[in-house]
Amino acid sequence: MKFNIVVSFWFVMFSTIVSSQIVSIHKTKNTIQIDGDLTDWETPFLGPFVIHNSGEKAIQNTFVSFLWDDKNLYIAYNCTDSNIVGKPQKKDAQIFYTDDLVEIFIDPDGDGQNYVEIGVNAFSTNYDLLLKCISPKCGGWKTAIDFNIIGMETVSKINPEGYTVEIKIPFLSFEKIKNGGFLKPKIGTKWKANAFRIDYGKTIEYLALQPYKSSKFGFHQPEEFAVFEFVE
């Protein structure tokens, strides 16, 4: 599907998501190539992302789309960016402090414990970490940066309008997370999750697909994540 064909549809989809907090992830029978090229992406893109704690319009647009098959979750981002900030860095570098990037947080049961954060910058550098706890009730901010999603693939591609990112996440690595609720999805399975972007420019913007009611814990508010539903 050509990216510019579905622009008008995205804005309708975004208003639906904000009110219902439901994101449908459609199943694919096709082989998804992780190459940063979105011209063959199968499902409409959702967005644009908004300021994460207010829902206000962002300076630059961000859109995201999702697919799944029996083995993997696939995510594609399209980011408008007139001044890309960042550089290629080593795996698990703390690029969220320095680089333009996109992120996905997944906490199937929404309890704020044992959930996954993944980030990818415009140069294909990625990190993956496990959030064991964020709430004072469980001891507060315990992370495991040594956590690795085996088989994860990320490719970014810079273009004249900005950059795109494609991500493949194998479900098998998720299933090994203890007390995270990461059972292999089937049709009808629902996970709490949210997609984000950090845009470093003259004004730094923290953007989300599903905005929050407050700035508490920044992006880390699993109780306010959208509901991702795996569908046919």
RONUKE-293505 format. One line per 2 residues: number of its first residue (from 0); their letters; for each residue x, y, z of C-alpha. Coordinates in Angstrom, 1 decimal. Layout:
<nodes>
NUM = A = X,Y,Z | ... $
</nodes>
This chain:
<nodes>
0 = MK = 0.0,0.0,0.0 | 1.5,3.3,-1.0 $
2 = FN = 2.0,5.5,2.0 | 0.4,8.7,0.6 $
4 = IV = -2.8,6.9,-0.4 | -4.2,6.6,3.2 $
6 = VS = -3.3,10.0,4.6 | -6.9,11.2,4.9 $
8 = FW = -7.9,7.9,6.6 | -5.3,8.2,9.4 $
10 = FV = -6.9,11.3,10.9 | -10.3,9.5,11.3 $
12 = MF = -8.6,6.5,12.8 | -6.7,8.6,15.3 $
14 = ST = -9.9,10.2,16.7 | -11.4,6.7,17.1 $
16 = IV = -8.3,5.5,19.0 | -8.3,8.4,21.4 $
18 = SS = -11.9,7.8,22.5 | -11.9,4.0,22.4 $
20 = QI = -8.3,3.3,23.3 | -8.5,0.2,21.0 $
22 = VS = -5.8,-0.5,18.4 | -6.5,-3.5,16.1 $
24 = IH = -3.4,-5.5,15.0 | -4.3,-7.4,11.9 $
26 = KT = -2.8,-10.8,11.1 | -0.8,-11.2,7.9 $
28 = KN = 0.0,-14.2,5.8 | 2.7,-12.4,3.9 $
30 = TI = 6.4,-12.3,4.6 | 7.3,-8.9,6.0 $
32 = QI = 10.7,-7.5,4.9 | 12.4,-5.4,7.6 $
34 = DG = 14.1,-2.9,5.4 | 12.6,0.5,6.3 $
36 = DL = 10.7,0.7,3.1 | 7.0,1.3,3.8 $
38 = TD = 5.6,1.3,0.3 | 4.4,-2.3,0.6 $
40 = WE = 3.0,-2.0,4.1 | -0.4,-3.7,4.3 $
42 = TP = -2.5,-1.8,6.9 | -3.4,1.9,7.4 $
44 = FL = -1.1,4.0,9.5 | -2.5,5.5,12.7 $
46 = GP = -1.9,9.0,14.0 | -0.6,11.7,14.0 $
48 = FV = 1.0,11.3,17.4 | 0.3,14.1,19.9 $
50 = IH = 2.0,15.6,22.9 | 2.0,12.7,25.4 $
52 = NS = 0.5,14.5,28.4 | -1.8,17.0,26.8 $
54 = GE = -3.0,15.6,23.5 | -1.9,18.8,21.8 $
56 = KA = -0.8,18.9,18.1 | 2.9,18.1,17.5 $
58 = IQ = 5.2,20.2,15.4 | 6.1,17.3,13.2 $
60 = NT = 3.9,14.3,12.3 | 4.4,10.7,13.3 $
62 = FV = 2.4,7.7,12.2 | 2.5,4.0,13.1 $
64 = SF = 1.1,0.7,11.9 | 1.0,-2.9,13.2 $
66 = LW = 0.8,-6.4,11.9 | 1.3,-9.9,13.4 $
68 = DD = 1.7,-13.5,12.4 | 2.2,-16.7,14.4 $
70 = KN = 5.8,-15.8,15.3 | 6.2,-12.1,15.3 $
72 = LY = 4.8,-8.6,16.0 | 5.7,-6.1,13.2 $
74 = IA = 5.7,-2.3,13.7 | 6.3,0.5,11.1 $
76 = YN = 6.7,4.2,11.9 | 6.8,7.1,9.5 $
78 = CT = 8.2,10.3,11.0 | 8.4,13.7,9.4 $
80 = DS = 11.6,15.4,10.5 | 13.3,18.5,9.0 $
82 = NI = 16.4,18.1,11.3 | 17.3,14.6,12.3 $
84 = VG = 19.3,14.5,15.5 | 21.4,11.5,16.4 $
86 = KP = 24.0,9.1,15.0 | 24.7,5.4,14.8 $
88 = QK = 25.5,4.0,18.2 | 26.2,0.7,19.9 $
90 = KD = 23.4,-1.7,20.9 | 21.6,-0.6,24.1 $
92 = AQ = 23.1,2.9,24.1 | 20.8,5.3,26.0 $
94 = IF = 19.7,7.0,22.8 | 16.5,8.3,24.5 $
96 = YT = 18.6,11.1,26.1 | 20.2,12.3,22.8 $
98 = DD = 18.6,11.0,19.6 | 15.4,11.3,17.6 $
100 = LV = 13.8,8.0,18.0 | 10.6,5.9,18.1 $
102 = EI = 9.6,3.6,21.0 | 7.1,0.9,21.8 $
104 = FI = 6.1,-0.1,25.4 | 4.3,-3.3,25.9 $
106 = DP = 2.7,-4.4,29.2 | 0.0,-7.0,28.4 $
108 = DG = -1.6,-6.9,31.9 | -1.1,-3.2,32.5 $
110 = DG = 0.2,-3.7,36.0 | 3.4,-1.6,35.6 $
112 = QN = 5.6,-4.6,36.3 | 7.8,-6.8,34.1 $
114 = YV = 7.1,-5.0,30.8 | 9.1,-4.2,27.8 $
116 = EI = 10.5,-0.9,26.3 | 12.0,-0.8,22.9 $
118 = GV = 13.5,2.2,21.1 | 15.0,2.7,17.6 $
120 = NA = 16.7,5.9,16.3 | 16.9,7.1,12.7 $
122 = FS = 20.1,5.2,12.2 | 18.8,1.7,13.1 $
124 = TN = 20.4,1.8,16.6 | 18.1,0.0,19.0 $
126 = YD = 17.8,-0.8,22.7 | 15.5,-3.2,24.6 $
128 = LL = 15.0,-3.2,28.3 | 12.8,-4.8,30.9 $
130 = LK = 10.9,-2.6,33.3 | 10.6,-4.7,36.5 $
132 = CI = 8.8,-2.0,38.5 | 8.0,1.7,38.3 $
134 = SP = 5.6,2.2,41.2 | 6.7,2.9,44.8 $
136 = KC = 4.4,0.0,45.8 | 6.8,-2.5,44.2 $
138 = GG = 10.0,-0.7,45.1 | 10.2,1.9,42.3 $
140 = WK = 12.2,2.1,39.0 | 13.9,-1.2,38.6 $
142 = TA = 15.1,-1.8,35.1 | 17.1,-4.5,33.4 $
144 = ID = 19.1,-3.1,30.4 | 20.9,-6.5,30.0 $
146 = FN = 17.5,-7.9,28.8 | 17.6,-8.9,25.1 $
148 = II = 14.9,-9.8,22.7 | 16.5,-12.6,20.7 $
150 = GM = 15.8,-12.3,17.0 | 14.5,-8.7,17.1 $
152 = ET = 15.2,-6.8,13.9 | 15.1,-3.0,13.4 $
154 = VS = 15.9,-1.0,10.3 | 15.6,2.7,9.8 $
156 = KI = 15.7,4.6,6.6 | 16.2,8.4,6.2 $
158 = NP = 14.3,10.1,3.4 | 13.8,13.7,2.2 $
160 = EG = 10.8,14.1,4.5 | 12.3,12.5,7.6 $
162 = YT = 12.8,8.8,8.5 | 11.0,5.5,8.7 $
164 = VE = 11.5,2.6,11.0 | 10.4,-1.1,10.8 $
166 = IK = 10.6,-3.5,13.7 | 10.2,-7.2,14.0 $
168 = IP = 9.7,-8.7,17.5 | 9.6,-12.4,18.0 $
170 = FL = 6.9,-13.6,20.5 | 9.2,-16.4,21.7 $
172 = SF = 11.4,-14.0,23.7 | 8.4,-12.4,25.3 $
174 = EK = 7.1,-15.7,26.5 | 10.3,-16.1,28.7 $
176 = IK = 9.5,-13.0,30.7 | 8.3,-14.1,34.1 $
178 = NG = 5.1,-12.5,35.6 | 4.7,-10.3,32.5 $
180 = GF = 1.5,-11.8,31.0 | 3.2,-12.3,27.7 $
182 = LK = 1.3,-15.4,26.5 | 1.6,-16.1,22.8 $
184 = PK = -1.2,-14.1,21.3 | -4.1,-15.5,19.3 $
186 = IG = -7.1,-13.9,17.7 | -8.9,-11.9,20.4 $
188 = TK = -5.9,-11.5,22.7 | -5.6,-8.0,24.2 $
190 = WK = -2.4,-6.4,25.4 | -1.8,-2.9,27.0 $
192 = AN = 0.7,-1.0,25.0 | 1.6,2.4,23.6 $
194 = AF = 3.8,3.8,20.8 | 5.9,6.9,21.2 $
196 = RI = 8.4,9.3,19.6 | 11.0,11.6,21.1 $
198 = DY = 11.7,14.5,18.7 | 14.8,16.6,19.5 $
200 = GK = 14.8,19.9,17.7 | 14.5,23.6,18.7 $
202 = TI = 11.7,22.4,20.9 | 11.9,18.9,22.4 $
204 = EY = 8.6,17.1,22.0 | 7.6,13.8,23.7 $
206 = LA = 4.9,12.3,21.6 | 2.4,9.4,21.9 $
208 = LQ = -0.2,7.6,19.9 | -2.4,7.4,23.0 $
210 = PY = -2.1,10.6,25.1 | -2.2,10.6,28.9 $
212 = KS = -4.2,12.6,31.5 | -1.0,13.6,33.4 $
214 = SK = 2.8,13.7,33.2 | 3.2,11.2,36.0 $
216 = FG = 6.1,8.9,35.2 | 6.5,10.4,31.7 $
218 = FH = 5.8,7.7,29.1 | 5.6,5.0,31.8 $
220 = QP = 1.9,4.9,32.6 | 0.8,1.4,31.7 $
222 = EE = -2.6,2.0,33.3 | -3.3,4.5,30.5 $
224 = FA = -1.8,2.5,27.7 | -4.0,1.8,24.7 $
226 = VF = -5.5,-1.7,24.3 | -3.9,-3.6,21.4 $
228 = EF = -6.2,-6.3,20.1 | -4.9,-9.1,17.9 $
230 = VE = -7.5,-9.7,15.1 | -7.8,-11.6,11.9 $
</nodes>
